[in-house]
């Protein structure tokens, strides 16, 4: 609790560049808040008590971090370019829950996965295809549906190209139903 209060006070005193929306993801010792703007993603705060993973948070009144399910700006890093290279992977039409994934954001770990997937016989070199990692989305138009799916925990159908990523076949989401 004290660490959270100190974090919120630090945010209030932070320079304007730190006022951008931050992505909350689970971490080993609490929630981590990631700056996902231009450049490499960076953990701005780690080990914070509270916060819902997968949502964008912005500084609110008194420097408190406030979740905003309508804000998808912290997720723009997921939008892939028009030159998507699938490596010959088949497209996916999978059913499951989209969840935030604990761990650092990087090229290999984009922060989200579809869990509870059934019926996929081959997903690269992973031994288990029950979890398909999200490599990105095809456009910003997909982001609101992604946020809703994560926030509600609903079982959804995810469609999009499969892409080879670090010896596994991940999904670039084109649509969520």
PyMOL commands that set and color helices and strands:
alter all, ss='L'
color gray80, all
select helices_A, chain A and resi 2-13+16-19+61-63+73-78+140-152
alter helices_A, ss='H'
color red, helices_A
select strands_A, chain A and resi 22-27+30-35+42-48+56-59+65-67+92-100+112-115+132-137+155-160+162-165+168-173+175-176
alter strands_A, ss='S'
color yellow, strands_A
deselect
rebuild
show_as cartoon
